[in-house]
Amino acid sequence: MVAIPENKPLQKNVAEVSFERGFHFCTHGGRYTGISAVSLADLAEILKTIDDAAITFHLERNDFQKWATDILLDEELAWKIDKLNVEDTDTRKKLIDIVRSHLNLSSNITAL
């Protein structure tokens, strides 16, 4: 679980990253799907159609949270994603909603 200290300011300042630092979707066993996101906007679009197995694989490993924290420098987004339950039947929709609403709230964005 991602913990956000109460007194720590939240960072939301990366709009797009290089391909190398992008989110690379895999399925169980770490098999790369050939699909990558380099921004939250990309992620929201890809999540609409990516195989359920890839979403489950990454949620179980906390990969979305790690990417949000380590690459996008966005602990608030990681915290929101961390609240998702992988067992829910509408996990995809909830994840898309989190990313989209976060995109609408983001400000002070700069590219790496």
C-alpha positions in Angstrom: 0.0 0.0 0.0 1.2 3.5 -0.8 1.3 5.8 2.2 1.2 9.6 1.8 2.6 11.5 4.8 0.1 14.1 5.9 2.6 16.9 5.9 4.2 16.1 2.5 3.1 18.1 -0.5 1.7 16.1 -3.4 3.6 16.2 -6.6 1.9 16.2 -10.0 4.3 17.5 -12.5 5.1 15.1 -15.3 3.0 15.3 -18.5 4.9 12.9 -20.7 7.9 10.7 -20.4 10.2 9.0 -22.8 9.3 5.6 -24.2 12.0 4.0 -22.0 10.3 5.4 -18.9 6.8 4.6 -20.2 4.4 2.1 -18.8 4.9 -1.1 -20.7 1.9 -3.5 -20.5 2.6 -7.2 -19.9 0.5 -10.2 -19.2 1.1 -12.9 -16.6 4.7 -14.2 -16.9 5.9 -10.7 -17.8 5.1 -11.2 -21.5 5.2 -7.7 -23.2 2.0 -7.0 -25.1 3.7 -4.5 -27.4 1.7 -1.6 -25.9 3.1 1.2 -23.9 1.8 4.5 -22.4 4.0 7.6 -22.1 1.5 9.8 -20.4 -1.7 9.6 -18.3 -3.7 10.4 -21.3 -2.2 7.4 -23.1 -2.8 5.3 -20.1 -6.5 6.2 -20.0 -6.9 5.4 -23.7 -5.0 2.1 -23.5 -6.9 0.9 -20.5 -10.1 1.0 -22.5 -9.0 -1.9 -24.7 -6.0 -3.7 -23.1 -6.6 -7.3 -22.2 -8.0 -7.8 -18.7 -5.1 -10.1 -17.9 -2.6 -7.2 -18.3 -4.6 -5.0 -16.0 -4.8 -7.7 -13.4 -1.1 -8.5 -13.7 -0.1 -4.9 -13.1 -2.6 -4.3 -10.3 -1.5 -7.4 -8.4 2.2 -6.2 -8.7 1.4 -2.6 -7.9 3.0 -1.6 -11.1 0.6 1.3 -11.8 1.3 2.7 -8.4 5.0 2.3 -8.8 4.9 4.1 -12.2 2.8 6.9 -10.8 5.2 7.4 -7.9 8.6 6.7 -9.4 8.2 8.0 -12.9 5.3 10.5 -12.9 6.2 11.7 -9.4 2.6 11.6 -8.5 2.0 10.0 -5.1 -1.6 11.1 -5.0 -2.5 9.1 -8.1 -0.6 6.1 -6.7 -2.6 6.3 -3.5 -5.9 6.5 -5.4 -5.0 3.4 -7.5 -3.9 1.6 -4.4 -7.4 1.7 -3.1 -8.7 -0.5 -6.0 -9.8 -4.0 -5.3 -8.4 -6.4 -8.0 -11.4 -8.7 -7.4 -14.0 -6.2 -8.3 -15.8 -6.9 -11.6 -15.6 -3.2 -12.7 -11.9 -2.7 -11.9 -11.1 -1.5 -15.5 -13.8 1.2 -15.3 -12.7 2.3 -11.9 -9.1 2.5 -12.9 -10.0 4.5 -16.0 -12.2 6.8 -13.9 -9.3 7.4 -11.5 -6.9 8.3 -14.3 -9.3 10.5 -16.1 -10.4 12.4 -13.1 -6.8 12.8 -12.0 -5.9 14.2 -15.5 -8.6 16.8 -15.0 -7.3 17.8 -11.6 -3.6 17.9 -12.6 -1.8 21.2 -12.8 1.8 22.5 -13.0 2.7 19.8 -15.6 6.0 19.7 -17.3 7.5 17.2 -19.7 10.7 15.2 -18.8 
